[in-house]
Structure formats: structure tokens, C-alpha cells
Amino acid sequence: MAKRKRLFCEISPATYYISLQKEILKRHIRNLLSHERFARERSTSAWLPVVIAAHAGDMIKRGPGIDPVLQQNKADNIRLACSKIDGITIHPGETFSFWHLVGKTSRRNGFAEGRVLVNGRLQAGLGGGLCNLANTLCLLMLHSPVTITELHHHSDALAPDPDNIRRPYSAGASVNYNFIDLRFRNDTTQPLQLHTWCDGDTLCAELHTTAEYPYTYRIAEEDHHFHREDDGKFYRCSRIYRETYDRATGSLISRELNWNNHSEVMFDYALIPKEQIR
């Protein structure tokens, strides 16, 4: 097998930094030229009455090889980002942008070093852990009628499933300031409002609106398994669907493939359940 030629960003930390700054500048220019209306109005004094989607999950991972300091920093980064998103209202026609609200992940802005994925390797990096928040927001979107306009898939095999219970899309969204964004547009006739907060080490999020929509949504996963490929690495594989149901009758309206998951396993292969290997 021919050896893959390294990309410019993979040559050294310096070339990675140059590539990163180039992409950040390009996104700044695209934002300036964009005609999108970004959501900016925030209010935490009054919440829209109907919760159409909610999700909660642990921020701290514990286990062999996991740095507890980076995990605590990750939780602190998420708390800070939550405070910038909490209460944002997305009016009809407006677009939610993760980075328009969170801003640059710098020390000056209060962010610390958490765990990030760079060129396929887990390492310390400023703002590390915000993919956890992005994925939680993504789950809210997938359980609502919003139009997802930008979503970058992340490996969902960064850690083994807790208690061997599979949660589809447990880590499926990626963000990186500012060119790898998470965006959705409110194409409905009702305002939407995000409520994001941390309860101890648990990240909580809700999507509110003024009245129930006629549809409900479900995430379904098929053919989940682990597979060792020719490169000697294990990958988590599955197909993840988004199903839409009529609220009144419960009948299935549509079923769309959301993600054909093929994620490199980033944790100890000994922790892969043997019965899930093919």
C-alpha cells in the first residue's frame, strides 16, 4: 500500500498553526460577505413555554489514560460557553451560529486547556471539550424541525460506551474556532430559545418554543459494530437515521440517513466489547 503524502498542516506544529489561521481568516471574510441573519437576542428572565427537545449528559470522563485535569478544564470550558449561549432566541429566518455566540477560545476570554483532537491525535488545547456542548446542541436540533445548515461529524469512538449502553450520536458533532461551526436556521413560523446550563458535572440543554409542532423526531441506529481494517486500526461503524413522526397519529412520516458512521477507535482496544467485533 502506497504511503499517503502528508498534508501541509501535518508537517509540523508551525504548519498546522499557519493552516489554522488561514481557515479562520477565510471564515471571517465569508461571514462579512454573508447575508445570513444571525441570532443575537438573549434573555434568561423569561422562557418560551413549550420544551420541544431536551438532553443531559456527563461532562467528565474517567478511566485509564484520561487526564483528570484536562477533564475538569473541559467542564469549565463548557460552563463558560453555556453562559454565552443560554437564553439565545432564534427568530424565524435567523441562524444560530455556535462561534458567533461563544467567541474565540483564548485565555483572555477565560478558556483553559482541555482535550482536543488534532490531526487524529488527542492532545491538550485551549477550549478543549466544547465538542461535547456542540454535540448536545446537535441532538436538540435533530429532535426539532430546524434546518441544519452546517454540521461537521466528529469521531464518536473517543471513549467506550458507559455501562456498555450504546447511545447513538453520543459524540457526533465537531467544532473548531471559527471555521468548523455548528449552525441551524429557524425556518418555522415560531421563535425558538435555547436553555443551556451545568448541574454539577452534568451538561443540560433544552430547546423551547411557543407551541407544539405537529411532528416529533427520533434518532435510530442500525448495524452498530466494531471492525478491524487493513491498517490494523479498529473503527466503530453504524448507520444513524433521523425519523419523523406525526404527533397526532404516531405514524412514521419520513426516515433519512443522517450519518454513515465510520469512526476510528481512539480508546484502548481491550475495552471494545468482543461480541460487537466483526
The 8 nearest C-alpha neighbors of each residue, nearest first, counted from 0:
[[1, 2, 3, 230, 229, 4, 231, 228],
 [2, 0, 3, 4, 230, 5, 229, 6],
 [1, 3, 4, 0, 5, 230, 6, 229],
 [4, 2, 5, 1, 0, 6, 9, 230],
 [3, 5, 2, 6, 1, 7, 9, 10],
 [6, 4, 9, 3, 7, 10, 8, 2],
 [5, 7, 9, 8, 4, 10, 3, 14],
 [6, 8, 9, 10, 14, 5, 15, 18],
 [7, 9, 15, 14, 6, 10, 18, 11],
 [10, 8, 6, 7, 11, 5, 15, 118],
 [11, 9, 7, 8, 14, 5, 6, 12],
 [10, 12, 13, 14, 9, 15, 8, 7],
 [13, 11, 15, 14, 16, 10, 9, 8],
 [14, 12, 16, 11, 15, 17, 10, 8],
 [13, 15, 8, 17, 11, 16, 12, 18],
 [14, 16, 8, 12, 18, 13, 17, 19],
 [17, 15, 19, 13, 14, 18, 12, 20],
 [18, 16, 14, 20, 19, 15, 21, 13],
 [19, 17, 21, 15, 16, 20, 8, 14],
 [18, 20, 16, 22, 17, 21, 15, 23],
 [21, 19, 23, 17, 22, 18, 24, 16],
 [20, 22, 18, 24, 19, 23, 17, 25],
 [23, 21, 25, 19, 24, 20, 178, 26],
 [22, 24, 20, 26, 25, 21, 178, 177],
 [25, 23, 27, 21, 22, 26, 20, 28],
 [24, 26, 22, 28, 27, 23, 21, 29],
 [25, 27, 29, 23, 28, 178, 24, 30],
 [28, 26, 24, 30, 25, 29, 31, 23],
 [27, 29, 31, 25, 26, 30, 24, 32],
 [30, 28, 26, 32, 31, 27, 33, 25],
 [31, 29, 33, 27, 28, 32, 26, 34],
 [32, 30, 28, 29, 33, 27, 34, 26],
 [33, 31, 29, 30, 28, 34, 27, 35],
 [32, 34, 30, 35, 31, 29, 28, 36],
 [33, 35, 36, 32, 30, 31, 37, 29],
 [36, 34, 33, 37, 94, 93, 30, 92],
 [35, 37, 93, 94, 34, 38, 92, 33],
 [38, 36, 94, 93, 95, 35, 39, 96],
 [37, 39, 89, 95, 93, 94, 40, 88],
 [38, 40, 37, 41, 87, 88, 100, 89],
 [39, 41, 88, 87, 38, 42, 89, 86],
 [42, 40, 87, 86, 88, 39, 43, 85],
 [41, 43, 86, 44, 87, 45, 40, 88],
 [42, 44, 86, 45, 41, 46, 85, 194],
 [43, 45, 42, 46, 86, 41, 47, 85],
 [46, 44, 43, 42, 47, 86, 48, 41],
 [47, 45, 48, 44, 43, 207, 192, 86],
 [46, 48, 208, 207, 209, 49, 45, 192],
 [47, 49, 209, 46, 208, 207, 50, 210],
 [50, 48, 208, 207, 209, 210, 47, 51],
 [51, 49, 207, 52, 206, 208, 205, 48],
 [50, 52, 206, 207, 49, 143, 211, 208],
 [53, 51, 206, 139, 205, 50, 142, 143],
 [54, 52, 205, 204, 139, 206, 55, 51],
 [53, 55, 204, 203, 205, 135, 56, 52],
 [56, 54, 203, 202, 204, 201, 53, 57],
 [55, 57, 202, 201, 58, 203, 54, 135],
 [56, 58, 201, 59, 200, 202, 55, 60],
 [57, 59, 200, 201, 74, 202, 56, 60],
 [60, 58, 70, 57, 200, 61, 74, 71],
 [61, 59, 58, 70, 62, 65, 57, 67],
 [62, 60, 65, 59, 67, 63, 66, 70],
 [61, 63, 65, 64, 60, 66, 67, 158],
 [64, 62, 65, 61, 66, 267, 266, 60],
 [63, 65, 62, 66, 61, 266, 267, 67],
 [66, 64, 63, 62, 61, 67, 60, 70],
 [65, 67, 69, 68, 70, 64, 61, 63],
 [68, 66, 70, 69, 65, 71, 61, 60],
 [69, 67, 71, 70, 66, 72, 113, 73],
 [68, 70, 113, 72, 71, 66, 67, 114],
 [69, 71, 67, 73, 68, 72, 59, 74],
 [70, 72, 74, 68, 73, 69, 67, 75],
 [73, 71, 69, 75, 113, 74, 70, 111],
 [72, 74, 128, 113, 70, 76, 71, 75],
 [73, 75, 77, 71, 72, 76, 58, 78],
 [76, 74, 72, 78, 77, 73, 79, 71],
 [77, 75, 73, 79, 74, 78, 110, 126],
 [76, 78, 80, 74, 79, 75, 129, 81],
 [79, 77, 75, 81, 76, 80, 74, 197],
 [78, 80, 76, 82, 77, 81, 75, 83],
 [79, 81, 77, 83, 82, 78, 101, 76],
 [82, 80, 78, 84, 195, 83, 79, 85],
 [81, 83, 79, 80, 85, 84, 78, 196],
 [82, 84, 80, 81, 101, 85, 100, 79],
 [85, 83, 81, 82, 87, 100, 86, 80],
 [84, 86, 195, 194, 82, 87, 81, 83],
 [87, 85, 42, 43, 41, 194, 193, 192],
 [86, 88, 41, 193, 192, 85, 40, 84],
 [89, 87, 192, 191, 40, 41, 90, 86],
 [90, 88, 191, 38, 93, 190, 192, 87],
 [89, 91, 190, 93, 88, 92, 191, 185],
 [92, 90, 185, 93, 188, 186, 190, 187],
 [91, 93, 185, 186, 90, 184, 94, 36],
 [94, 92, 36, 90, 37, 91, 38, 89],
 [95, 93, 184, 37, 183, 38, 36, 96],
 [94, 96, 182, 183, 38, 37, 184, 89],
 [97, 95, 182, 99, 98, 181, 94, 100],
 [98, 96, 181, 99, 100, 180, 101, 182],
 [97, 99, 101, 100, 102, 96, 177, 180],
 [100, 98, 96, 97, 102, 101, 37, 95],
 [99, 101, 98, 97, 102, 83, 84, 96],
 [102, 100, 98, 80, 83, 99, 97, 103],
 [101, 103, 98, 100, 99, 104, 176, 177],
 [102, 104, 105, 176, 101, 108, 177, 98],
 [103, 105, 126, 110, 125, 102, 108, 106],
 [106, 104, 108, 107, 110, 103, 125, 109],
 [105, 107, 109, 110, 108, 111, 104, 125],
 [106, 108, 105, 109, 110, 104, 103, 111],
 [109, 107, 105, 106, 110, 104, 103, 102],
 [110, 108, 106, 107, 105, 111, 79, 104],
 [109, 111, 106, 126, 105, 76, 104, 108],
 [112, 110, 125, 126, 72, 106, 113, 76],
 [113, 111, 125, 124, 123, 127, 126, 72],
 [127, 114, 112, 69, 73, 72, 123, 124],
 [113, 115, 127, 123, 122, 128, 69, 124],
 [116, 114, 127, 122, 121, 124, 123, 117],
 [115, 117, 121, 120, 119, 122, 118, 114],
 [118, 116, 120, 119, 115, 121, 122, 124],
 [119, 117, 120, 116, 9, 8, 121, 15],
 [118, 120, 117, 116, 121, 265, 263, 122],
 [121, 119, 117, 116, 118, 122, 115, 265],
 [120, 122, 116, 115, 117, 114, 119, 123],
 [121, 123, 115, 114, 120, 116, 124, 117],
 [124, 122, 114, 113, 112, 115, 127, 125],
 [123, 125, 112, 127, 113, 115, 114, 126],
 [126, 124, 112, 111, 127, 113, 104, 110],
 [127, 125, 104, 110, 111, 112, 76, 113],
 [113, 126, 128, 114, 115, 124, 125, 73],
 [127, 129, 73, 130, 131, 113, 114, 126],
 [128, 130, 131, 132, 127, 77, 133, 126],
 [129, 131, 133, 173, 132, 128, 174, 134],
 [132, 130, 129, 134, 133, 128, 135, 170],
 [133, 131, 135, 129, 130, 134, 136, 77],
 [134, 132, 130, 136, 135, 131, 137, 172],
 [133, 135, 172, 137, 131, 136, 132, 170],
 [134, 136, 132, 138, 137, 133, 131, 139],
 [137, 135, 139, 133, 134, 138, 132, 140],
 [136, 138, 134, 140, 135, 139, 133, 141],
 [137, 139, 141, 135, 136, 140, 134, 142],
 [140, 138, 136, 142, 137, 52, 141, 53],
 [141, 139, 137, 143, 142, 138, 145, 136],
 [140, 142, 138, 139, 143, 137, 241, 216],
 [143, 141, 216, 139, 140, 52, 138, 217],
 [142, 144, 140, 141, 145, 139, 216, 52],
 [145, 143, 146, 142, 140, 187, 141, 214],
 [146, 144, 185, 143, 184, 140, 147, 186],
 [145, 147, 184, 183, 148, 185, 186, 144],
 [148, 146, 183, 149, 182, 145, 184, 150],
 [147, 149, 183, 182, 146, 184, 150, 181],
 [150, 148, 182, 181, 147, 180, 183, 151],
 [149, 151, 181, 152, 172, 182, 148, 180],
 [152, 150, 173, 172, 153, 149, 179, 174],
 [151, 153, 172, 171, 173, 150, 154, 258],
 [152, 154, 171, 173, 172, 155, 151, 170],
 [153, 155, 262, 156, 171, 157, 263, 170],
 [154, 156, 170, 171, 157, 153, 169, 262],
 [157, 155, 264, 154, 158, 265, 262, 263],
 [156, 158, 265, 155, 266, 264, 154, 159],
 [157, 159, 266, 156, 160, 265, 155, 264],
 [160, 158, 161, 270, 156, 266, 271, 157],
 [159, 161, 163, 164, 165, 162, 158, 166],
 [162, 160, 163, 164, 159, 165, 158, 166],
 [161, 163, 164, 160, 165, 159, 166, 272],
 [162, 164, 160, 161, 165, 159, 272, 271],
 [165, 163, 162, 160, 161, 166, 159, 167],
 [164, 166, 160, 167, 163, 161, 169, 162],
 [165, 167, 169, 168, 164, 160, 220, 161],
 [168, 166, 169, 220, 165, 219, 239, 218],
 [167, 169, 171, 170, 166, 155, 239, 138],
 [168, 170, 167, 166, 171, 155, 134, 165],
 [171, 169, 155, 168, 134, 172, 153, 154],
 [170, 172, 153, 168, 152, 155, 134, 169],
 [173, 171, 134, 152, 153, 151, 170, 133],
 [172, 174, 153, 130, 151, 152, 133, 171],
 [175, 173, 179, 180, 130, 181, 176, 133],
 [174, 176, 179, 177, 178, 180, 173, 130],
 [177, 175, 178, 103, 179, 98, 174, 104],
 [176, 178, 175, 179, 23, 98, 180, 26],
 [177, 179, 26, 23, 176, 180, 22, 175],
 [180, 178, 175, 174, 177, 176, 151, 181],
 [179, 181, 174, 178, 97, 177, 182, 98],
 [180, 182, 150, 149, 97, 96, 174, 133],
 [183, 181, 96, 149, 95, 148, 147, 180],
 [182, 184, 147, 148, 95, 146, 94, 145],
 [185, 183, 94, 146, 93, 186, 145, 95],
 [184, 186, 91, 145, 92, 187, 93, 94],
 [185, 187, 92, 91, 184, 145, 146, 188],
 [186, 188, 185, 189, 91, 145, 144, 92],
 [187, 189, 91, 186, 190, 185, 90, 92],
 [190, 188, 187, 91, 191, 209, 208, 90],
 [191, 189, 90, 89, 91, 208, 88, 192],
 [192, 190, 208, 89, 88, 207, 90, 189],
 [191, 193, 88, 207, 87, 206, 89, 86],
 [194, 192, 206, 86, 87, 205, 85, 207],
 [193, 195, 85, 205, 86, 204, 206, 192],
 [196, 194, 204, 85, 81, 203, 193, 205],
 [195, 197, 203, 81, 202, 204, 198, 194],
 [198, 196, 202, 201, 203, 199, 78, 200],
 [199, 197, 201, 200, 202, 196, 203, 55],
 [198, 200, 201, 197, 202, 57, 58, 74],
 [199, 201, 58, 57, 198, 59, 202, 197],
 [202, 200, 57, 198, 56, 199, 197, 58],
 [201, 203, 197, 56, 55, 57, 58, 196],
 [204, 202, 55, 196, 197, 195, 54, 201],
 [203, 205, 195, 54, 194, 53, 55, 196],
 [206, 204, 53, 194, 52, 193, 207, 195],
 [205, 207, 193, 52, 192, 50, 51, 194],
 [208, 206, 50, 192, 49, 47, 191, 51],
 [207, 209, 191, 49, 47, 190, 210, 192],
 [208, 210, 47, 49, 48, 189, 190, 207],
 [211, 209, 49, 208, 212, 48, 189, 47],
 [212, 210, 213, 49, 51, 209, 208, 50],
 [211, 213, 214, 210, 215, 246, 144, 51],
 [214, 212, 246, 245, 211, 215, 247, 244],
 [215, 213, 245, 246, 244, 212, 243, 216],
 [216, 214, 244, 246, 243, 245, 142, 217],
 [215, 217, 243, 142, 242, 244, 143, 214],
 [216, 218, 242, 241, 219, 142, 243, 215],
 [217, 219, 241, 240, 242, 220, 239, 216],
 [220, 218, 240, 239, 217, 241, 221, 167],
 [219, 221, 239, 238, 167, 240, 237, 218],
 [222, 220, 238, 223, 237, 239, 219, 240],
 [221, 223, 237, 224, 238, 220, 236, 239],
 [222, 224, 237, 221, 236, 220, 238, 225],
 [225, 223, 275, 236, 276, 235, 222, 237],
 [226, 224, 235, 276, 234, 275, 236, 277],
 [225, 227, 234, 277, 233, 276, 228, 235],
 [228, 226, 233, 232, 231, 234, 225, 229],
 [227, 229, 230, 231, 232, 226, 233, 234],
 [228, 230, 231, 227, 232, 233, 0, 226],
 [229, 231, 228, 232, 227, 233, 0, 234],
 [232, 230, 229, 228, 227, 233, 234, 226],
 [233, 231, 230, 227, 228, 234, 263, 264],
 [232, 234, 227, 226, 264, 263, 228, 225],
 [235, 233, 263, 262, 264, 226, 225, 261],
 [234, 236, 225, 262, 261, 224, 263, 264],
 [237, 235, 261, 260, 224, 223, 225, 234],
 [238, 236, 223, 260, 222, 221, 259, 239],
 [237, 239, 259, 221, 220, 260, 258, 222],
 [238, 240, 220, 258, 257, 219, 256, 259],
 [241, 239, 256, 257, 219, 255, 218, 220],
 [242, 240, 218, 255, 254, 217, 257, 256],
 [241, 243, 254, 217, 216, 253, 218, 240],
 [242, 244, 216, 253, 252, 215, 251, 254],
 [245, 243, 251, 215, 252, 250, 214, 249],
 [244, 246, 214, 249, 250, 247, 248, 213],
 [245, 247, 214, 213, 249, 215, 248, 244],
 [246, 248, 245, 249, 213, 214, 250, 244],
 [249, 247, 250, 245, 246, 244, 251, 214],
 [248, 250, 245, 246, 244, 247, 251, 215],
 [251, 249, 245, 248, 244, 252, 246, 247],
 [250, 252, 244, 253, 243, 245, 249, 242],
 [253, 251, 244, 243, 250, 245, 254, 242],
 [254, 252, 243, 242, 251, 255, 244, 241],
 [255, 253, 242, 241, 240, 243, 256, 252],
 [254, 256, 241, 240, 257, 242, 253, 239],
 [257, 255, 240, 258, 239, 241, 254, 238],
 [256, 258, 240, 239, 255, 241, 259, 238],
 [259, 257, 239, 260, 256, 238, 240, 152],
 [260, 258, 238, 237, 239, 261, 257, 256],
 [259, 261, 237, 236, 258, 238, 262, 239],
 [262, 260, 236, 235, 234, 259, 263, 237],
 [263, 261, 154, 235, 234, 156, 260, 264],
 [262, 264, 234, 233, 265, 235, 156, 154],
 [265, 263, 156, 234, 233, 266, 262, 157],
 [264, 266, 157, 156, 263, 158, 267, 121],
 [265, 267, 158, 264, 157, 268, 159, 156],
 [268, 266, 269, 270, 265, 271, 264, 158],
 [267, 269, 270, 271, 266, 233, 264, 265],
 [270, 268, 267, 271, 272, 266, 273, 159],
 [269, 271, 268, 267, 272, 159, 266, 273],
 [270, 272, 268, 269, 273, 159, 275, 267],
 [273, 271, 274, 275, 270, 276, 163, 269],
 [272, 274, 275, 276, 271, 270, 269, 277],
 [273, 275, 272, 276, 277, 271, 224, 225],
 [276, 274, 224, 273, 272, 225, 277, 271],
 [277, 275, 225, 273, 274, 226, 224, 272],
 [276, 226, 225, 275, 224, 227, 274, 273]]
